[in-house]
Protein backbone atom coordinates (compact mmCIF):
# COMPACT_ATOMS: atom_id res chain seq x y z
CA UNK A 1 0.00 0.00 0.00
CA UNK A 2 1.29 3.46 -0.91
CA UNK A 3 1.05 6.14 1.76
CA UNK A 4 -0.59 9.50 1.05
CA UNK A 5 2.79 11.22 0.95
CA UNK A 6 4.19 8.66 -1.48
CA UNK A 7 1.09 8.86 -3.67
CA UNK A 8 1.25 12.66 -3.72
CA UNK A 9 4.94 12.55 -4.62
CA UNK A 10 4.23 10.09 -7.44
CA UNK A 11 1.44 12.32 -8.80
CA UNK A 12 3.71 15.36 -8.63
CA UNK A 13 6.49 13.56 -10.51
CA UNK A 14 4.02 12.40 -13.19
CA UNK A 15 2.56 15.91 -13.54
CA UNK A 16 5.95 17.59 -13.90
CA UNK A 17 7.26 14.90 -16.24
CA UNK A 18 4.22 15.28 -18.53
CA UNK A 19 4.37 19.08 -18.39
CA UNK A 20 8.08 19.10 -19.14
CA UNK A 21 7.57 16.78 -22.11
CA UNK A 22 4.54 18.56 -23.56
CA UNK A 23 5.37 22.21 -22.86
CA UNK A 24 9.05 22.79 -22.09
CA UNK A 25 11.13 19.98 -23.61
CA UNK A 26 11.82 21.35 -27.07
CA UNK A 27 13.11 24.76 -25.98
CA UNK A 28 14.99 23.51 -22.93
CA UNK A 29 16.72 20.68 -24.79
CA UNK A 30 17.69 23.08 -27.55
CA UNK A 31 19.09 25.73 -25.19
CA UNK A 32 20.07 23.93 -21.95
CA UNK A 33 20.94 20.29 -22.75
CA UNK A 34 22.58 18.50 -19.81
CA UNK A 35 21.51 21.05 -17.19
CA UNK A 36 18.63 20.78 -14.67
CA UNK A 37 15.38 22.71 -14.35
CA UNK A 38 13.72 23.63 -11.08
CA UNK A 39 9.96 23.38 -11.65
CA UNK A 40 6.94 24.34 -9.59
CA UNK A 41 3.27 24.10 -10.61
CA UNK A 42 4.32 23.11 -14.13
CA UNK A 43 6.48 26.21 -14.66
CA UNK A 44 10.25 26.34 -15.02
CA UNK A 45 11.54 28.53 -12.19
CA UNK A 46 15.26 28.45 -12.93
CA UNK A 47 17.92 26.46 -14.79
CA UNK A 48 20.96 25.04 -12.95
CA UNK A 49 24.17 23.37 -14.06
CA UNK A 50 23.69 20.48 -11.62
CA UNK A 51 20.61 18.64 -10.42
CA UNK A 52 21.67 18.89 -6.78
CA UNK A 53 21.79 22.68 -7.09
CA UNK A 54 18.24 22.71 -8.47
CA UNK A 55 17.11 20.40 -5.67
CA UNK A 56 18.78 22.52 -2.97
CA UNK A 57 17.25 25.73 -4.38
CA UNK A 58 13.80 24.13 -4.46
CA UNK A 59 14.10 23.01 -0.84
CA UNK A 60 15.30 26.45 0.26
CA UNK A 61 12.68 28.43 -1.67
CA UNK A 62 9.62 26.19 -1.45
CA UNK A 63 10.21 23.54 1.21
CA UNK A 64 10.11 19.77 0.96
CA UNK A 65 7.79 18.33 -1.67
CA UNK A 66 6.75 21.66 -3.18
CA UNK A 67 8.92 21.66 -6.30
CA UNK A 68 10.50 19.24 -8.74
CA UNK A 69 13.78 18.97 -10.59
CA UNK A 70 14.03 17.78 -14.16
CA UNK A 71 17.21 16.76 -15.91
CA UNK A 72 17.18 18.39 -19.34
CA UNK A 73 17.77 15.79 -22.00
CA UNK A 74 17.51 12.92 -19.53
CA UNK A 75 14.74 10.53 -18.58
CA UNK A 76 13.24 10.62 -15.09
CA UNK A 77 13.41 7.12 -13.62
CA UNK A 78 11.80 7.64 -10.24
CA UNK A 79 11.43 9.83 -7.23
CA UNK A 80 12.71 10.01 -3.71
CA UNK A 81 10.76 10.88 -0.60
CA UNK A 82 12.76 12.66 2.04
CA UNK A 83 11.45 12.53 5.57
CA UNK A 84 12.58 14.76 8.39
CA UNK A 85 14.05 13.05 11.43
CA UNK A 86 12.33 15.26 14.01
C-alpha positions in Angstrom: 0.0 0.0 0.0 1.3 3.5 -0.9 1.1 6.1 1.8 -0.6 9.5 1.0 2.8 11.2 0.9 4.2 8.7 -1.5 1.1 8.9 -3.7 1.2 12.7 -3.7 4.9 12.5 -4.6 4.2 10.1 -7.4 1.4 12.3 -8.8 3.7 15.4 -8.6 6.5 13.6 -10.5 4.0 12.4 -13.2 2.6 15.9 -13.5 6.0 17.6 -13.9 7.3 14.9 -16.2 4.2 15.3 -18.5 4.4 19.1 -18.4 8.1 19.1 -19.1 7.6 16.8 -22.1 4.5 18.6 -23.6 5.4 22.2 -22.9 9.0 22.8 -22.1 11.1 20.0 -23.6 11.8 21.4 -27.1 13.1 24.8 -26.0 15.0 23.5 -22.9 16.7 20.7 -24.8 17.7 23.1 -27.5 19.1 25.7 -25.2 20.1 23.9 -22.0 20.9 20.3 -22.7 22.6 18.5 -19.8 21.5 21.0 -17.2 18.6 20.8 -14.7 15.4 22.7 -14.3 13.7 23.6 -11.1 10.0 23.4 -11.6 6.9 24.3 -9.6 3.3 24.1 -10.6 4.3 23.1 -14.1 6.5 26.2 -14.7 10.2 26.3 -15.0 11.5 28.5 -12.2 15.3 28.4 -12.9 17.9 26.5 -14.8 21.0 25.0 -13.0 24.2 23.4 -14.1 23.7 20.5 -11.6 20.6 18.6 -10.4 21.7 18.9 -6.8 21.8 22.7 -7.1 18.2 22.7 -8.5 17.1 20.4 -5.7 18.8 22.5 -3.0 17.2 25.7 -4.4 13.8 24.1 -4.5 14.1 23.0 -0.8 15.3 26.4 0.3 12.7 28.4 -1.7 9.6 26.2 -1.5 10.2 23.5 1.2 10.1 19.8 1.0 7.8 18.3 -1.7 6.8 21.7 -3.2 8.9 21.7 -6.3 10.5 19.2 -8.7 13.8 19.0 -10.6 14.0 17.8 -14.2 17.2 16.8 -15.9 17.2 18.4 -19.3 17.8 15.8 -22.0 17.5 12.9 -19.5 14.7 10.5 -18.6 13.2 10.6 -15.1 13.4 7.1 -13.6 11.8 7.6 -10.2 11.4 9.8 -7.2 12.7 10.0 -3.7 10.8 10.9 -0.6 12.8 12.7 2.0 11.5 12.5 5.6 12.6 14.8 8.4 14.0 13.0 11.4 12.3 15.3 14.0 
